[in-house]
Amino acid sequence: MQSTPLRSRLLLSTDAKNEADDQFAIAHALLSPTLDLRGVLPAHFGTRVPDSRAQSRAEVDLLLALAGRTDVTVADGADGPLGDRTTARPSEASQLIVSEALAEDEAPLFVVALGPLTDVASAILSEPGVAASGATVVWIGGPPYDDVEPVYWPEYNLSNDIAAANVVFSSGLEIWQVPMDVYTRVGVSYSELDHRVRPHGRLGGYLVRQLHEWNAQHMSRAVDHRSLGDQPGIGLVLNPFGAVWRRLPAPSFNADGSATQGEPSRRVRVCRELDTRWLLEDFFHKIADHARDSVG
């Protein structure tokens, strides 16, 4: 008898209310049947607003309700960044990461971080066995490599907890990194979103509406496009062959957000190019199917 293929276990750490693209990545994870979503971990996003982690939690709860999902564990992350590179900031999220990393489960574990690495680092600092567990961390964050000009500075996810990034990058965990110059190129137009996402149920309508609202409030000039920069975090777990990868020496991150080369023997897997056609079409079709099935 042929065995059933294992689904990938997924923990999704998200600063969900920071901008308007985490929401699309969360929805993509919820709508992908090959992912065994073991938990969504609301994360802080620095000091731009008070109670940022609580805002992320509220956004996660809203998205789960819109998707009609009552079966997903939500474990709150830390309220702020690490104080240093040696002291954990324990939370429900870091505890869940430890539990899943050390579980006796044959299915591969991916911890996808769409924001700061605070809760992943706290898990490592709290339980050293996490670093040798075989889990893979997929991180949307960090400045470009190879003297590529940054789109903005400093890179936001890194800047919200540089100490945590250094803990994770110096650990023994397998790291798949999507740096700034890759994640900023997952572009969609308003017209495309209005045709391919907005019509598809309450979830689709909310995703596009909140993106329009965020851009209108925060962009310094009028735009009719957006990068869904967190989407690769889900897409690379679903389809790791849809990327061009390089194994590079793990960087060490400086206080200003710049990076210097770390230990040459410690390497990370860096996504240099991404099949955005597959990534976006997969999401567009899944949200259309979800809306149709919800009505049916």
N, C-alpha and C positions, 0 to 999 in steps of 0.2 A: 504494500500500500504506500502510495506517495505521501510524504509528510507535508503538512501545511507550512508554507514559508512564514518565518517569524516576522512580526511587525516590529518596527523600530520603536523603542521606548523614547519618549520625548518629555523633557521638562523645558518649559518656555518662560524665561525671565524677560520681563517687558516693562519698560518705563512708559506705560501705555498712553498716558495723557500728556506726554512731553510734546509730541507733534501730532501728525495726522497719518503716519504710515504704519506705525505699530499695529493699528487696528486691522489693516489689510492682512498683515502677516498672521495675526491671531486668528482671523477668520479662515485663512488658508489652512492653518493647522487643524482647526476644528472641522473643516470640510474634507480632509484627506484621510480616507479609510485605512491606508497603509501605515499611518502613524498611530501609535498607542500613546495618547496624550495622558501622561501620568500626573501632570500638574501645571498650572499657570502660576507664575511667581511675580506678583506686582512689585516693581522696583522703584526706588527713588530716582529723581533726576535733578539732583543738586539743590541749589538754593535759589533758583530763579523764582520759584513760588513757594509759599509755606505748605507744609504737609504734602510734598510731592508724591510720596509713596501712597498716601491715602487717596490722592487723586487717581493714581494708577489703578488702585484697587477698585474704585468706583467705576472706572472705565471698563475694566475687565468684567465686573459683574454685569454691566449693561450689555456688553457684547455677548456674553453667555446667554443672557435673557433673550436678546434679539435672535440668536441662533437656535434657541429652543433647547439648550443643553443644560441639564441639571446634574449631569453625571461627572463633571470635571472638578477635581480638587483644586482649590485656590489656596495658596500658602503665601502669606505676606512676607516680603523681604524687609531688609533693614531700612530704617528711616533716613539714613545718611551714609556717607562713605566711611571707610576704615580710617582710624586715627593714625595708623602706621602699618608697616609691612609684617608685623609679628603678632598683632592682636586681632582676633576674630571679632566680628560684630554679629553674634548669633541671632537667628530669626527662624520663623517657621520655614521659610524658603531654604535656608542653608541646611536645616535639619532634614528636609525632604530630599535635598540633593545627596546628603550623606546616606540616607536610607536607601535610595534607589541605586547609588553607586556601589554599595556594599551588599545589595540583595543578591541572592543566588538565583539568577535569572539569565537564561541563555540569550535572550533578545538583546541586541546592542542598545546602549544608552547614549542618547545625544542630549546635551544641555545647551540649548540655544539661547544666547544672551543678546537681546536687542538694545540694551542700554549699558549701564556700568556693570562691572564684574564683581561688585561688592559681595553678593551672596555666594557666588562660586568660590571666591577667595576665602570667605568665612568658612565654607564647608571644608576646604583644604586645610586651613589653619586649625579647625576644630578636630578634624579626623585625618591624620596623615595618610591613612589607607585609601582615601579618595584619589590621591595622586597616582596610585598604582592600580586603580580599579579597572582600567580599560575603557572608561567613559571617554567620550569625545565632546569637547567644548567647541561650539560654533559661535564666533563672536563677530557681530557687526560693529566695527570700530577700528580706530587707529589711523594715523596719518598715512599718506602714500609712501611707497618705496621708490627707490631708484631716481631720486631727484625730481619726481613728478610734482608739478605745481599744485598745492592744495587748493580746493575750492573755497575753503574758509579756514580760520585758525582761531583757537586750537580745535582739533577734532573733538566733537561734543561728548560722545560716549566715553572716550578716554578721560577727558578733563573732569568728569564727574567722580572719578575715583582712580587716580593714577597709581596709588599704592596697591589697590586690588589688581589692576592689570599686571603689575610687576610680580605679584604673588603667583598669579595664574600662569604667566608666561615663563616663569622660572621653575614651575612644577614639572612633574613627570607626565602630566595629562597630554593626550593628543589634542592639538589645537588646530582648528580650521578658521582662519581669519579672513574677513572680507573688509579690506581697508577702504578709506574714503573714496579713492578714485574709481573704485568698482561699484560700490553701493550707490553712489550719486548718479549712476548712468542707467538706472532702472526706470526710465522715463515713460510717463503716460500723459496724454493730453486731457483736458477737460472734456472735449468732445468724445474721446474714446471712453472715458469713465461714464459719461452720460448715456452712451449707447450700450456699453458692455456690463456695467455694474448697477447703475442707479435703478433700472426697472425691476431688479430681481429681489422682491420682497422687502420687508422692513430692514433686514440686515444690509442689503445692497443700497437702499435709499439712505440709510444712516451713514454708511461708509463715505459716500460721495458728498453728502451734505456737510459732514464735519470737516472734510478735507477743504471744501470751498470756504467754509467759515474760518478755518485756521489760516489759510493763505491770505484771506482778506484782512485779517487782523495783524498778521506778522510780517508780510512781505512789504518791502520798501517801495516796490514798483508793481504795476499790474502784470499778472502772469496768467496763462491759461494752460499750465502744465504742472506736473509734480513728479519727483522721483519717489517711487515706492521703495525706499532704500533698505527697509527691513525685510522685504520679501525674500531676498536670497538666503536668509537664515533658515527658512522653511524649505525653499527650493533645493538647497544643497543636500539636505537630508533626504528629500524625496528622490533627487536625481544628481548624485555626486559626479556622474559622467558628463553632465551638462556644463562643465567648467574647465578652464585651463588652470592648472595648479603649478606652483613652484614651491620647493622645499627651501626655506631661507633660514639663516641663523636667527634665533629668537631675539628680538630687540629688547633693550632695557629703556624704559620711558622716563624722561626727565620731567622736572617740575613744570616746565613751560609747554609740555605736550609734544616736544620733539623726541626722537628716538635715536639711540645709539646701538651699535651692534653688541650683543651680549656674547655669551659663551658659544663659540662656533659649533661645538658638538651637540648643542641643544637646538633643534630645528622645529619650525612650525610650518604648517601647510597653508600657503597663502593663495587665495583665489585671485587670479590676474584677469580673467575674462569669464563672462557668464552668458549662457544661452537665454537671453531675456525673452525671445519669442516664445520658447517653450514655457518659461516661468509664468509669464502673464497669461498666455492662452490657457494653461492648466487652471489658473485661478478663475478666469472668466467663465470657463465651462463648468467648473465645480459650483460656483455661486448660482449660475443659471439652473443647474440640476437641483441644487438645494431648494431654491424657490419653487420650482415645479413640483418636487416631491412633497414639499410642505403643504402646497395647495391640494395636491392629489390625495 
